[in-house]
Amino acid sequence: MTTYYVDCAAGSDSASGTGPATAWRTLTQASGAAYRPGDRVLFRRGTTCTGTFAPTASGAAGAPLAAGAYGGGAEPRLAGGGARAAILLDNAQYWELRDLDVTNTGPATTERRAGILVRLHDAGTGRHYLVDGVSVHDVNGADFKDPGPSGGILFAVQGSAKPTRFDGVTIRNSSVAHTDRTGIGTSPTWGRRPAHPNGRGTSFAPITGLSVHHNTVRDAGGDGTVVQNADNEGGFLLICNGAGMISDRNSVRYNVSVNDRNTTAPYGVISVVCAPATRTLVHHNTVTTNAPGTAVVSSNGPGGVTFRDNIFAGAAAGSPLADAHNT
């Protein structure tokens, strides 16, 4: 197992890259290295690397590849400069990303753009992904939602030849700010099953082992966190079963929502819309808003969403609707 070093201020691509004094210089060099399972690539703190970090190697079970930081000062910045993504993992698996500052600002575009994009294309199952302690900000992609949005931290499945999915994705202790359109999101292409006969693809390949916790999303151009198979105007939580679809046995807990709002009927800070949900528990969240004209909870009536032990505060918190949904 080897640790490689990248110093985008003073390194050299002709160096070995195996020590701080022999660090590489560019993301091109760091992307093209023949990493082996268990290797690490570390970027020098206090520096900015411009372009895309796009390694093609994969780690292995028990020996993931890792990208992180070394030295003192601010977290190393990876600046995409308007590329498709600042960090792109394309059909690669067993990767861990830690302690990085990621941005991707470029000219106004009608194309998709991301901070971190993990993408599987006709690849079967991609396993073991960790994003931990990463800051993604200032990503000015186009305002697309489906399929494959622009955004901050995105996991996307593409292709139609082979059922493909993610297994084992953790996004934690990270922040996303000022991104278009989605803050944190997953998007599938294999959703067809008896419960959703018109779903995309020809079979069902669900994402499994997904954990998104202890993150903050601010000033997103659309949805804050979207899990498929917000900006303040979009509310905090949207529970929506599309026609013929099932979103079952989900848990939303230990979140804080401050001054989110949605004044467009039938939505609220927490919105239960579309078809009835099933076996979903919303508990131990703190929701406060002083925004006039917005409901804390807007529900479409009978369904399978249970609210328990939440704290509702602010101007709208004492509404009968909020009280009725906080047993």
C-alpha positions in Angstrom: 0.0 0.0 0.0 1.4 3.3 -1.1 0.6 6.9 -0.2 0.9 9.5 -3.0 1.2 13.2 -2.5 0.0 16.1 -4.7 1.2 19.7 -4.2 -0.5 21.8 -6.9 1.6 24.8 -5.9 5.2 23.4 -5.8 5.1 19.8 -6.9 6.4 18.2 -10.1 4.7 15.6 -12.3 8.1 14.1 -13.1 8.6 13.3 -9.4 7.7 9.9 -7.9 4.8 11.3 -5.9 5.6 9.1 -2.9 6.6 11.7 -0.4 5.8 15.4 0.4 9.2 16.4 -1.1 8.5 14.5 -4.3 4.9 15.4 -4.7 3.1 15.5 -8.0 1.8 18.8 -9.4 -1.4 18.3 -11.3 -4.8 16.6 -11.1 -4.0 15.0 -14.5 -1.1 13.2 -13.0 -3.0 12.2 -9.9 -5.9 11.0 -12.0 -3.9 8.7 -14.3 -1.9 6.9 -11.6 -2.1 3.1 -11.5 -3.4 2.9 -7.9 -3.7 -0.4 -6.2 -6.1 -1.4 -3.5 -5.3 0.3 -0.2 -3.4 3.2 -1.7 -4.0 6.8 -0.7 -3.6 10.1 -2.6 -3.2 13.2 -0.4 -3.5 16.8 -1.5 -1.5 19.5 0.3 -3.5 21.8 2.5 -3.5 25.4 1.7 -3.3 24.8 -2.1 -5.8 24.8 -5.0 -5.8 22.2 -7.7 -7.7 23.2 -10.9 -9.4 20.7 -13.1 -10.9 17.3 -12.5 -9.7 14.5 -10.2 -10.9 11.5 -12.1 -9.1 8.3 -11.1 -10.2 5.1 -12.9 -8.8 2.5 -10.5 -10.9 0.7 -7.9 -10.1 -0.5 -4.4 -11.2 -3.8 -3.0 -13.1 -5.1 -0.1 -11.1 -4.3 3.0 -8.6 -2.2 1.0 -10.4 0.9 -0.4 -8.6 3.6 -2.2 -8.7 7.0 -0.4 -8.2 10.7 -1.2 -7.5 13.2 1.5 -5.2 15.9 2.8 -1.8 16.4 4.3 0.1 19.3 5.8 -1.1 22.4 7.7 -3.6 25.1 6.8 -7.0 25.1 5.0 -8.3 22.0 3.4 -6.9 21.5 -0.1 -9.3 22.9 -2.7 -10.2 21.0 -5.9 -11.7 23.5 -8.3 -13.4 22.1 -11.3 -13.4 25.4 -13.2 -16.6 24.6 -15.0 -15.9 20.9 -15.9 -18.5 18.2 -15.6 -17.3 17.6 -12.1 -14.4 18.5 -9.8 -14.2 14.9 -8.6 -15.4 12.3 -10.9 -15.5 8.6 -10.1 -16.6 6.8 -13.2 -17.3 3.1 -12.9 -14.9 3.0 -10.0 -15.7 1.6 -6.6 -14.2 1.2 -3.1 -13.3 4.8 -2.7 -13.2 7.1 0.4 -13.0 10.9 0.1 -12.1 12.9 3.2 -11.2 16.5 4.3 -11.4 18.2 0.9 -12.8 21.5 -0.3 -14.5 21.2 -3.6 -15.9 23.8 -5.9 -16.9 24.0 -9.6 -17.7 27.4 -10.9 -17.6 28.2 -14.6 -19.4 30.2 -17.2 -23.2 30.0 -17.2 -24.2 26.7 -18.8 -27.2 24.7 -19.9 -25.2 21.5 -19.1 -25.0 19.5 -16.0 -22.2 20.3 -13.5 -21.3 18.8 -10.2 -18.9 19.1 -7.3 -18.5 15.3 -6.6 -20.0 13.0 -9.2 -19.9 9.2 -8.6 -21.3 7.5 -11.8 -21.9 3.9 -12.8 -22.7 3.1 -16.4 -23.8 -0.5 -17.2 -21.4 -1.6 -14.4 -23.5 -4.0 -12.3 -23.0 -3.3 -8.5 -20.6 -0.6 -7.3 -19.7 -1.0 -3.7 -18.3 1.0 -0.8 -18.2 4.7 -1.1 -17.5 7.2 1.7 -17.7 11.0 1.6 -16.6 12.3 5.0 -15.8 15.8 6.2 -15.9 17.3 2.7 -17.1 20.8 1.8 -18.7 21.3 -1.6 -19.7 24.8 -2.6 -20.3 27.2 -5.5 -21.4 24.8 -8.2 -23.3 26.7 -10.9 -24.7 23.9 -13.0 -27.9 24.0 -15.0 -31.1 23.7 -13.2 -31.8 20.0 -14.1 -33.5 17.6 -11.7 -34.0 14.4 -13.7 -32.3 12.4 -14.9 -28.9 13.1 -13.4 -29.1 16.6 -11.9 -26.5 19.2 -11.4 -25.5 19.6 -7.8 -23.0 19.2 -5.0 -22.6 15.5 -4.1 -24.2 13.1 -6.6 -24.4 9.4 -7.1 -25.9 8.6 -10.5 -26.7 5.4 -12.4 -26.7 5.5 -16.2 -27.0 3.1 -19.1 -29.6 0.6 -20.2 -27.7 -2.6 -21.1 -27.0 -4.0 -17.6 -28.9 -3.6 -14.3 -26.7 -1.3 -12.2 -26.8 0.0 -8.7 -24.9 1.2 -5.7 -24.4 -0.8 -2.5 -22.8 0.8 0.5 -22.8 4.6 0.2 -22.1 6.9 3.3 -22.2 10.7 3.1 -21.5 12.2 6.5 -20.1 15.2 8.3 -20.0 17.2 5.1 -21.4 20.5 3.9 -22.9 21.7 0.6 -23.6 25.3 -0.1 -24.6 27.5 -3.1 -25.1 24.7 -5.6 -27.5 24.3 -8.6 -29.7 22.3 -8.5 -29.5 19.5 -5.9 -27.4 19.5 -2.8 -27.0 15.8 -2.2 -28.7 13.3 -4.4 -29.0 9.8 -5.9 -30.5 9.1 -9.3 -31.2 5.6 -10.7 -32.2 4.2 -14.1 -33.4 0.7 -13.1 -36.7 1.1 -11.4 -39.1 -1.2 -13.2 -40.9 -3.7 -10.9 -44.5 -4.9 -10.3 -45.1 -1.9 -8.0 -43.8 0.5 -10.7 -44.4 -1.2 -14.1 -43.6 2.0 -16.0 -40.4 2.6 -14.2 -37.1 3.2 -16.1 -35.1 0.3 -17.3 -36.3 -3.3 -17.7 -35.8 -4.5 -14.1 -35.3 -3.2 -10.6 -31.8 -2.5 -9.2 -32.2 -0.6 -5.9 -29.6 1.3 -4.0 -28.8 -0.4 -0.7 -26.7 0.4 2.3 -27.3 4.2 1.9 -26.5 6.4 4.9 -26.7 10.2 4.7 -26.2 11.9 8.1 -24.7 14.9 10.0 -24.5 17.0 6.8 -25.6 20.6 6.1 -27.1 21.9 2.9 -27.5 25.6 2.3 -28.7 27.7 -0.6 -29.4 24.9 -3.0 -31.0 25.9 -6.3 -33.6 23.2 -5.9 -33.8 20.2 -3.6 -31.5 19.9 -0.6 -31.3 16.1 -0.4 -32.9 13.8 -2.9 -32.9 10.0 -2.6 -34.4 8.2 -5.6 -35.1 4.1 -6.2 -33.7 22.6 -0.9 -33.4 25.8 -1.0 -35.4 27.4 1.8 -38.4 28.1 -0.5 -38.5 24.4 -1.2 -39.1 23.3 2.4 -37.2 20.9 4.5 -38.7 17.5 3.6 -40.8 16.2 0.7 -42.3 12.7 0.9 -43.8 11.9 -2.5 -44.8 8.5 -3.9 -45.2 9.0 -7.6 -48.1 7.2 -9.4 -47.5 3.5 -9.2 -44.4 3.8 -7.1 -43.6 2.8 -3.5 -41.2 4.5 -1.1 -41.3 2.2 1.9 -39.9 2.0 5.5 -37.8 5.2 5.4 -36.7 7.0 8.6 -36.0 10.7 8.8 -34.4 11.7 12.1 -32.1 14.0 14.0 -32.3 16.9 11.5 -32.5 20.6 12.1 -34.5 22.9 9.8 -34.3 26.6 10.3 -36.6 29.1 8.5 -37.3 26.7 5.6 -40.6 27.5 3.9 -43.0 26.7 1.1 -46.0 28.9 0.6 -47.3 27.1 -2.5 -50.2 24.8 -1.9 -50.3 21.9 -1.0 -46.7 22.2 0.4 -45.2 23.1 3.7 -41.9 22.9 5.5 -42.7 19.1 5.7 -44.8 18.0 2.7 -46.5 14.6 2.3 -48.0 14.7 -1.2 -48.5 12.5 -4.2 -49.7 9.0 -3.5 -50.0 7.8 0.1 -46.6 6.9 1.7 -46.0 3.6 3.5 -44.3 2.8 6.8 -42.3 6.0 7.0 -41.2 7.5 10.4 -40.2 11.1 10.9 -38.9 11.5 14.4 -36.6 13.6 16.7 -36.3 16.5 14.3 -36.2 20.2 15.2 -38.1 22.4 12.8 -38.4 26.1 13.3 -39.7 28.8 10.9 -40.9 32.3 11.2 -41.8 32.5 7.5 -45.4 33.8 7.1 -47.9 31.9 5.1 -46.3 28.5 5.4 -47.5 25.3 7.1 -45.1 23.3 9.2 -46.7 20.0 8.0 -48.8 19.7 4.9 -50.4 16.3 4.5 -52.4 14.7 1.8 -54.5 12.8 4.3 -54.4 9.1 5.3 -51.1 7.5 4.6 -48.3 5.7 6.3 -46.2 8.6 7.7 -45.8 8.7 11.5 -44.5 11.8 13.2 -43.0 11.3 16.7 -41.0 13.3 19.2 -40.3 16.2 16.9 -39.8 19.8 18.1 -41.8 22.4 16.1 -41.1 26.0 16.9 -41.8 29.4 15.4 -44.8 31.3 14.1 -46.6 28.3 12.5 -45.5 25.7 15.0 -48.7 25.8 17.1 -51.0 25.1 14.2 -53.5 22.2 14.6 -51.9 20.5 11.6 -48.4 20.6 13.2 -49.8 19.4 16.5 -51.7 16.6 14.9 -48.6 15.3 13.2 -46.3 15.2 16.3 -47.6 12.4 18.5 
